[in-house]
């Protein structure tokens, strides 16, 4: 590999330089020969690596900031690293952008199919049971980050593409206070993906965020914004989709049919905010069989205190879970409802869950 001054670097020196830069980006500490000997595939002794590092220092690619044996990249070293990365990155970004676009198209198609399926499930349940029904779209609890890509929109805006397992894609526009060059953007992408790729959402804690911000230096605010974007990707309370059907079935049961009581139940189904409480409660208290029954005062939703509510958690894999609910009088046919729930969950998980990767 030829440097900016025309000096040729052999493969060994280039690999050692790359290892020094990557290690320094991760730790922020000067890098010694013993560290490099552990993390490269060169199988070289510390003495040999020290000789190569001395050559790299003489050539101006690394510097020794203190009297310790550790080295850090110089501006020249960063430039060679970035130029090398960018020459490969263009093809990778092109492929990544194509992948993201394909995933977006698949996601839209999948969401349309999911939307239709959930509406049909709610309608079928209402017809088969003669009760009111609800079903929530699957949330992403327990999911992992697949990758993050920061790209420039204009001089003062970046787009953070956050991809979770299951190819769930979220785009967030970030406003920045000053224009960011390609080298800095590349460093932030490396920093974020090195520490966050494959990590369960629950493990992104304050300690990790603090370390990332420290390593990002003056760009710590951007790291914070990206973490917020990741958090927004898994929030379900504010934009939880709930589909309902069979609300008018309530009027078939005299004990629920008086105007005031029926009106409260119907308003709950129309506004849906209180139904999200039912969804979250079901997901947090999932039993082994996935089915829970709330009778009368056991219901958290006030308007359903005269009802029985049967809920179940369906699981489509990769952390994608949602709630099915059937609401009726306390004298509902529990055996039929529970059997219907079991059958429905099995069909959803077998037919939709197994085929998610093909959709």
C-alpha positions in Angstrom: 0.0 0.0 0.0 1.4 3.4 -1.0 1.2 6.2 1.5 0.4 9.9 0.7 4.1 10.6 0.3 4.6 7.8 -2.2 6.4 5.5 0.3 5.4 1.9 -0.1 4.1 0.0 3.0 4.4 -3.7 2.9 1.5 -5.9 4.0 3.0 -6.5 7.5 3.5 -2.8 8.3 0.0 -2.0 7.0 -1.6 -4.7 9.2 0.3 -3.5 12.2 -0.7 0.1 11.5 -4.4 -0.9 11.1 -4.2 -2.9 14.4 -2.7 0.1 16.2 -5.4 2.5 14.9 -8.3 0.1 15.6 -7.1 -0.6 19.1 -6.5 3.1 19.8 -10.0 3.9 18.6 -11.5 1.4 21.0 -9.4 2.1 24.1 -8.1 5.7 23.7 -4.8 4.5 25.2 -1.3 4.3 23.6 -0.8 0.9 22.0 2.2 -1.3 22.8 3.8 -4.2 20.8 2.5 -6.8 23.3 -1.1 -5.7 22.7 -0.6 -5.9 18.9 0.9 -9.4 19.2 -2.3 -10.6 20.8 -4.7 -9.0 18.3 -3.2 -9.6 14.9 -3.0 -12.7 12.8 0.7 -12.1 11.9 2.0 -14.5 14.6 5.0 -12.2 15.2 7.0 -11.8 18.3 6.8 -8.6 20.3 10.4 -7.8 19.3 9.6 -8.1 15.6 6.5 -5.9 16.0 8.6 -3.3 18.0 11.0 -3.1 15.0 8.1 -2.6 12.6 6.6 0.0 14.9 9.9 1.8 15.0 9.9 1.9 11.2 6.3 3.2 11.2 7.3 5.9 13.6 10.3 6.9 11.5 8.0 7.1 8.5 5.6 9.4 10.5 2.6 7.1 10.7 2.6 6.7 14.5 4.0 8.8 17.3 5.1 8.2 20.9 3.1 10.7 23.1 5.0 9.9 26.3 8.0 8.0 27.5 6.0 4.8 27.6 6.4 2.2 24.9 2.9 2.8 23.6 2.2 4.5 20.3 -0.7 6.4 18.8 -1.6 7.2 15.2 -0.3 10.4 13.7 -2.4 12.5 11.4 -0.5 10.9 8.5 -1.3 7.5 9.9 -5.0 8.4 10.2 -5.0 9.7 6.6 -3.5 6.5 5.2 -6.0 4.4 7.3 -9.0 6.5 6.2 -7.9 6.6 2.5 -7.6 2.8 2.6 -10.9 2.4 4.4 -12.7 4.8 2.0 -11.4 3.1 -1.1 -13.0 -0.1 0.2 -15.9 1.7 1.9 -17.3 3.1 -1.3 -18.1 -0.4 -2.5 -19.2 -1.5 0.9 -21.5 1.5 1.4 -23.0 1.0 -2.1 -23.7 -2.6 -1.2 -24.9 -1.6 2.3 -27.2 1.1 0.8 -28.6 -1.4 -1.7 -29.2 -3.8 1.2 -30.9 -1.1 3.3 -33.1 -0.2 0.4 -34.0 -3.8 -0.2 -34.7 -4.2 3.5 -36.9 -1.1 3.4 -38.9 -2.5 0.5 -39.3 -5.9 2.3 -40.2 -4.1 5.5 -43.0 -2.1 3.8 -44.3 -5.3 2.1 -44.0 -7.2 5.4 -45.8 -4.5 7.3 -48.6 -4.5 4.8 -49.0 -8.2 5.1 -48.8 -8.0 8.9 -51.4 -5.3 9.0 -53.8 -7.3 6.9 -53.2 -10.5 8.9 -53.8 -8.8 12.2 -57.0 -7.2 11.1 -58.2 -10.6 9.8 -57.2 -12.3 13.0 -59.2 -9.8 15.1 -62.3 -10.2 12.8 -62.1 -14.0 12.7 -61.9 -14.2 16.5 -64.9 -11.9 16.9 -67.0 -13.9 14.5 -66.0 -17.3 16.0 -66.5 -16.3 19.7 -69.2 -13.6 19.5 -67.1 -11.4 21.8 -65.1 -8.2 21.3 -61.5 -8.9 20.3 -58.2 -7.0 20.0 -54.7 -7.9 18.8 -51.5 -5.8 19.0 -48.7 -5.6 16.4 -45.5 -7.3 17.6 -43.0 -5.3 19.6 -39.3 -5.7 19.5 -38.4 -6.5 23.1 -35.3 -8.5 23.6 -34.0 -7.7 20.2 -30.4 -7.0 19.1 -28.8 -4.4 17.0 -27.7 -5.6 13.6 -25.9 -2.5 12.5 -25.9 1.3 12.6 -25.0 3.5 9.6 -24.4 7.2 9.9 -24.6 9.0 6.5 -24.6 12.7 5.6 -27.8 14.3 4.4 -26.5 17.8 4.1 -24.0 20.1 5.9 -26.0 20.1 9.1 -27.8 16.8 9.1 -27.0 13.2 9.4 -29.3 10.2 9.0 -28.9 7.3 11.4 -30.1 4.0 9.9 -30.7 1.6 12.8 -31.3 -2.0 11.8 -32.4 -4.6 14.4 -32.6 -8.4 14.1 -35.5 -9.4 11.9 -34.5 -6.6 9.5 -36.5 -4.0 11.4 -35.3 -0.6 10.1 -35.6 2.8 11.7 -34.3 6.0 10.2 -33.6 9.1 12.4 -32.5 12.5 11.2 -29.8 14.0 13.5 -29.1 17.8 13.4 -25.4 18.6 14.0 -23.9 21.9 15.1 -21.0 21.9 12.6 -20.2 20.2 9.3 -18.6 16.8 9.8 -15.9 15.5 7.4 -15.7 12.0 6.0 -12.9 11.0 8.4 -14.8 11.9 11.5 -18.0 10.2 10.2 -16.0 7.1 9.5 -14.5 7.1 13.0 -18.0 7.4 14.5 -19.3 4.6 12.4 -16.4 2.4 13.5 -16.8 3.3 17.1 -20.6 2.7 17.2 -20.6 -0.6 15.3 -17.5 -1.9 17.2 -19.3 -1.5 20.5 -23.0 -2.0 19.6 -23.3 -4.5 16.8 -25.0 -7.7 18.0 -25.7 -6.2 21.5 -29.1 -6.9 23.1 -30.9 -3.6 23.6 -31.1 -4.2 27.3 -27.3 -4.2 27.6 -27.0 -0.6 26.3 -26.6 0.9 29.8 -25.4 4.2 31.1 -21.9 2.9 31.7 -21.5 1.9 28.0 -23.0 5.1 26.8 -20.6 7.1 29.0 -17.6 5.2 27.6 -18.8 5.7 24.0 -19.2 9.5 24.6 -15.8 9.7 26.2 -14.2 8.0 23.2 -16.2 10.3 20.8 -14.6 13.4 22.4 -16.1 16.6 21.0 -18.7 14.5 19.1 -20.2 13.0 22.2 -23.5 14.7 21.6 -23.9 12.8 18.3 -23.2 9.5 20.0 -25.9 10.5 22.6 -28.3 11.3 19.7 -27.6 7.9 18.1 -28.3 6.1 21.3 -31.6 8.0 21.6 -32.4 6.9 18.0 -31.8 3.3 19.0 -34.1 3.7 22.0 -36.7 5.3 19.8 -36.5 2.2 17.6 -37.8 -0.1 20.3 -40.3 2.1 21.9 -43.7 0.7 21.6 -46.0 2.6 24.0 -46.4 5.7 21.9 -47.0 4.1 18.5 -48.3 0.7 19.5 -50.7 -0.6 16.8 -53.8 -2.3 18.2 -56.5 -3.8 15.9 -60.0 -4.4 17.3 -63.2 -6.1 16.0 -66.6 -7.2 17.3 -67.2 -4.3 19.6 -70.9 -4.4 18.9 -71.0 -8.0 20.2 -71.1 -6.4 23.7 -74.7 -5.5 23.1 -75.6 -9.2 22.8 -75.2 -9.6 26.6 -77.8 -7.9 28.8 -75.4 -7.5 31.8 -73.2 -5.3 29.6 -75.8 -3.8 27.3 -77.0 -0.8 29.4 -76.1 2.4 27.7 -73.5 3.8 30.2 -71.6 0.5 30.6 -71.6 -0.3 26.9 -70.5 3.2 26.1 -67.5 3.0 28.4 -66.3 -0.3 26.8 -66.8 1.0 23.3 -64.9 4.2 24.0 -62.0 2.1 25.4 -61.9 0.1 22.1 -62.1 3.2 20.0 -59.4 5.3 21.8 -57.2 2.2 22.4 -54.9 4.0 24.9 -56.1 1.9 27.8 -55.8 -1.2 25.7 -52.1 -0.6 25.5 -52.0 -1.1 29.3 -53.6 -4.5 28.8 -51.0 -5.3 26.1 -48.0 -4.4 28.3 -49.4 -6.2 31.3 -49.8 -9.3 29.3 -46.3 -9.2 27.9 -44.8 -8.6 31.3 -46.7 -11.4 33.0 -46.5 -14.0 30.4 -47.3 -17.5 31.8 -45.8 -20.8 30.5 -48.9 -21.4 28.4 -49.0 -17.8 27.2 -52.7 -17.4 28.3 -54.0 -15.3 31.1 -57.6 -14.7 32.3 -58.7 -11.6 34.2 -62.2 -11.8 35.8 -64.1 -8.7 36.9 -62.1 -6.6 39.4 -58.9 -8.4 38.3 -58.9 -6.2 35.2 -56.7 -3.1 35.3 -58.9 -1.3 32.8 -61.7 0.3 34.8 -64.3 0.1 32.0 -63.8 -3.7 31.9 -64.5 -4.4 35.6 -67.8 -6.1 34.7 -66.1 -8.2 32.0 -63.8 -11.1 31.7 -60.7 -10.7 29.6 -58.6 -13.5 28.2 -55.2 -12.6 26.8 -52.4 -14.5 25.1 -48.9 -13.7 23.9 -48.0 -14.8 20.4 -44.3 -15.2 19.5 -43.0 -14.8 15.9 -39.4 -15.3 16.9 -36.4 -12.9 17.1 -38.1 -11.1 20.0 -41.2 -10.3 18.0 -44.1 -10.7 20.4 -47.7 -9.3 20.6 -50.9 -9.7 22.5 -54.3 -11.2 21.6 -57.3 -10.3 23.7 -60.9 -11.5 23.9 -63.3 -9.4 26.0 -66.8 -10.6 27.0 -69.2 -11.1 29.9 -68.0 -13.0 33.1 -70.1 -15.9 31.9 -68.1 -16.3 28.7 -67.4 -19.8 27.3 -63.9 -20.0 28.8 -63.1 -23.4 27.4 -64.0 -22.4 23.9 -62.0 -19.1 24.2 -58.9 -20.8 25.5 -59.0 -23.5 22.8 -59.4 -20.8 20.2 -56.5 -18.9 21.6 -54.3 -22.0 21.5 -55.2 -22.8 18.0 -54.7 -19.3 16.8 -51.3 -18.9 18.4 -50.1 -22.2 17.0 -51.2 -21.2 13.5 -49.6 -17.7 13.7 -46.3 -19.0 15.0 -46.1 -21.9 12.5 -47.3 -20.2 9.4 -46.1 -16.6 9.9 -43.2 -17.1 12.3 -41.4 -19.8 10.2 -41.8 -17.8 7.0 -40.8 -14.4 8.3 -37.4 -14.7 6.8 -38.9 -15.3 3.4 -41.3 -12.4 3.5 
